[in-house]
């Protein structure tokens, strides 16, 4: 008798893996994780997500969701053809959220971490998804909350999406360096531009994922974990970049959340332009895409040093300053930004590089009084 081998080809994929082919190429959607603050408690985190969700206006329906921790909330835009439209919607969502929070005496702010948060104050959200995270992650779920920026880029074809996923991995260290906005942890300077990166990677299934040869290969790798019962569904993969079949997007998740919407739009323009540059021109060489250890080390260096980092250049086999690499990338990406209508936002990348979030935060004294003042200023920036 022959042995039956189960077909795991694209035609046999489970429902979760059906790619949304109706998405438009290079659309951009934003997800922003926001901290809830109590100004009456020296701008401490407010563990009140359940109260907040009950007071939200109808205009926020579908654009707000809870996060793992009670002091966090996520704002989500629709997909847009332009970065300007996505950023405009995010700004409106921030305003609506502020109005709802005012009724509870609360405020909001955005940064990669709250500078003074302590794990002992952390409470996990009551929703079933996050209670499952608490059960499976145990004490890891009780760490200080972190806050990230996620950018979705539309790719209608799944194999093209995996191609972008593979190539986008090369750019993650540079995006992380530019976005570093969490230098403080538990009331002191951690020495890192992005402390969030190292706090969040205590969770499993985080960090820089490996490359895949095809969409089917990725599906089988993930579906095996789902079939075995280790994962309930694929969004429990919290990688720095991941395919999102339901939306037909590649989701870039490596970046710290940005205090100002203008900085969010700058980073979104860079991600969108890189996506078109890679899919249209194939900017990075294949040997760089395959350099797994180099990409992992560059990620660490970027989180540590931010825009002052020197990353490994596999072609020259040397360390090169971020600013040199960024200049070359922007030159290649600018024609694509013009085609996408985000050239104005991309042109602000050098300004962000000169004064990133981590550097602006470090202008405040690393003591309790200075950091309380910093959180207040982050709250002011939320309304800008």
N, C-alpha and C positions, 0 to 999 in steps of 0.2 A: 504493500500500500504506500502511496506517496504521502509526503508530509504537506499539509496545507499551510501556506504562508499568507498571513493576512496582508491585504493591500493597504499600504499607508501612503499612497500617492495623493496628489492634489485632489483628485476626484473623490477620494475617500475621507477627506478632512472632516473633522467634527464641526458643528455649527459655529463655534466660537472663532474658528480660523477663516471663515469666509470673508474675503477682503472686500471692503466697500469700494467698488470701482466707480461709483458716481461722484466721488470727491473730485474737485477741480485741481489741476496741477498748481502747486506752489501756493495754495491758500495758506493762511497763517491764523492760528488760534492760540490764545494765551491762557495759561492757568497760573494764578498767583496765590501763594499761601500767605495768609495775613495773621498777625498776632493781635489778640484781643487784650486791651489794657484797661486798668482801673486807675484813673488819675488820682483818686482819693487815697490810694495805697502806694504813693510814690511811684506811680507808673508801673506797678507790678503787673504780671500776667493775670488776666481774669479768667478763671476756670468756669466759664459760663456759656458754653456753646449751646446747650439745650435752651436756655432762656433766650439767647439771641435768635435761634431758628424760629422760635414762636412769634417773634415780633417783626419778622422781615416783611416788607411790602410785596405785593404781587409782582411788581416790576423785576424783582430779584429772583423770582421763581425760575428754576432751571439754570441759574447762573451762580448758585451758592451751594456748597456742600460742606459737611463736617469733615474734620480730619481726625487722625488718631488721638490727638490730645484736645482736652476741653478748652484750651486757650488758643486754638487755631481754627481758622475758617478758610475755605478756598473760594476764590472768585474765578469764574470761567467765562471767557468770551465765546461768541459764535465764531465759526470760520469766516475769514474775510480775504478778499483778493489783495488788499493792501495792508501794510503795517500801520499806516495812519488810521485806518478805520478800526483795526483791532485795538490800538492804543486809545482811540477815542472812546470806544465802548468800555474799556477797562477803567478809564477815568470816570465815566458816568457810573459804573458799578461801585467804584470807591465812594462816590458821593452819596449814592443811595444807602450803602452800608453805614456810612457815618450818621445819616439821619436816623436809621433804626437804632444804632448804638446809643445815640444821644438820649433816647427815651429810657435807657437803662443806666444812664450815667457813665457809660463806657466810651472808650476811644479805640482807635486802631493804628497800627504802624506796620512797616515792612522792613525786615532785615533778615539775614541768614539765621541769626540767633537773637534772643533777648539777652542783653549784656549781663543782666543780674539774675537770671533764672536759676533756680536750684531744682535738682531732680526730686527732692522731697515734697515739692509743691505740685508736682505733676499729677493730673487726673486723666484717665482714659475715657474717651467718649462712650456713651451708653449704646450707640448703634451696634447692631450685631456684627458687622464687618470688623469694627475696631475691638469689640470684645473678643472676637476670634484671634485678632492679632495679639491681644493681651494674653490669651490662653497659650498661644503657640510660641510667642516671643518671651513670655514671662517677664523677668525684670528688665529686659531690654526695652520693653514698651514704656518703662517708667523713666527713661532718660529725659533730659530737657528737650522740649520741642524744637524742631528745626523748620525752616521756612525756605522753600525753593521756588524758582521760576521754571515753568515748563512751556516749551514752544512746540506746537504741532505744525508740521508742514505736509500739505496734501500731496500724495503720490498715488494716482489711480491704479497702477499696475503693481502687484505684490512683489514680483521679482525685481522690478526697478526700485521698489521701496527697500528691499534687502540690500541692493547695491548702494543706495544712499546711506542706509544704516551702517554698512561696513566702512564706507568712506568718511562718514561724519565722525566716527570714532577717533580719527586722526586729529580732528579739530577740537575735540572736547577739552583738552588741557588749556588751549588758548581761550576758549569760551569761559572756562572756570576761572582762569587768571583774571580776565576782564571783569567778571561778575563778583569776585570775592567781596563779601559784605558782612563778614561775621568774625571780626578779630577778637572779640571779647567773649569770655566764658566764665561763668560763676564769679563775676566781678573783677576779673583780671584779664590782662592781655595774654592771649594764648600763644602769641608768636606766629600765628597762621593768618593768612588773608581770609581763608574760608574754614573756620572751625566747624561749620555745619557739615562739611564733607566728611570729616572724621567721626563726628557724632553719629551721623546717619548711617555710615557704613558698618556700625555695630550690628545692624540688621543683616540677615542673610539676603542673598539675591539682590545685592546692590553693587555699585561700582562699575568698572569698565567691563562690558561683556565681550565674549569672543566673537570672531567673525563667522559667518555662515555662507555656504556655497550656493544656497538657493532658498527660496521661501519655504519649499517643502521640507528642507532640512531643519529650518528653524521650527516649523510647525511640529515635526515629529519630536524634536528635543523637548519642546514645551509640553506637548500632549502626553508624552510618556509620564511626566510628573503629575499631570492632571489625572490620567487614567489610574496611576498608582495611588492616588489620594493624598499626595504630598502637597499639592496646590489646589485650592478650590477653583481658581480661574486665573488667566494669564496676567491680570493687573496686579497680582501679588509678586510679579517680577518688578523690582524697583531699580532697574539698571539706569545708568547715566543716559542711555538712549535706548529706545525700544520701539518695535513696530506696534501699531494700534489698528488691528484689522477692522474693528467696528467703525472706526472713523475714516479708514483709508489714509492714515498718516504715519509719519515717523515723528516720534515725540522725543525732543531733546530735553533732558531732565537734570543736567549736570550743574546748572547755574544757581547761585544764591539768588533769593528774591531781592528785588531792587527797591530802595526806599522811594524813588521818584519814577513816575510813569515815563518821563522822558528817557531815563536810562533803560527802562524795560523796552521801549520802542527801538532804541539804538541796538540793543542786543538782539531783538527779534529781527531787525533788518539784516544784521550780520548772519544770523542763522538762515534766513530765507535766501539771501544772496549766495551763501555757501552751498545751499541745496541745489540751486540752479547751476552754479559753477561746476559742481561735481557731476550732476546728471547730464549736463550739456557738453562739458569740456573734459571731464575726468582729471581734475586738477592734481590730485595727489597720486604719486606713483604706486604701483602695486606692492613694491617691496616695503613701502612705508605702512601700508594697510596691514601687512603681515607681521610687522615688527611689534608683537604683543608686549614683550618686556619693556621695550622703549616707550610705548604708549602708556603703560602702567606707571613707569617711573616719571614720565612727563606730567602725568596727572598728579602725582604726589608733589612734585616740585611746584606746579601751578597753584595747588591749594595752599602750600606753605608760603610761597613768595609773592603770589599775585602777579601784578604787572612788572615787578622787579625780577621775575624769574628768567633764567636762562634754560631753554629746553634743548633736549638732544635732537640734533639734526642728523638723520641717518645717512643722508647723501654726503654731507661734508664730514661726518663722524666727529662732530664737535658740539659744544654747547653754544647756543646762539641766543641773544637777548630777545625777549618777547617783542620788543618794539621793531626789531628787524623783520621778524617773521610776520608781524602784523602789517607792516608796510607792504611787503610783497603780496600778502593775501588780499589786502584792500585794493591794490592795483589790478589784480586779476578779477576781483569780484565786482568792481565798480560798474562795468558794462552790464552785468546781470542785474545789479541794483537799479540801473536806469530802466531796463526792460520791465522790471517788477514795480517800478514807481516808488522805490524806497531809497533813492540816492541821497535825499536830504537827511534821512535818518542815519544812513550809513556814514555820511560825512561827519557825524558827531562821534564816531568811534575814537579818533585821536583825543578828543576832549575827555571822554570817559577814561581812556587809558592814562591820561595825565592826572586825573583826580577821581579814582574809583571809590566805591563805597567804603572799603576798608580804610583807605587813607583819610577820608573825610571823618570817619568815626574816631580815628586815632588823634584827631585834633582836640578831643576832649580828654581831661585827666582821667587816668585809670584808677579812680577811687570812687566810693559810693556816690558822693555828691556829683562828681563829674559825669558818672554813668547815668544817674537819674536825669540829669539835664539832657544828656544825649538821647535817652528814650523819649523825653518830651519833644525834642527837636525832630525825632523820627516821626512822631505823631503829627507834628506840624507839616512835615513834608508829605504825609499821606494825602493831604487835602490840596496839594499843589498841582 
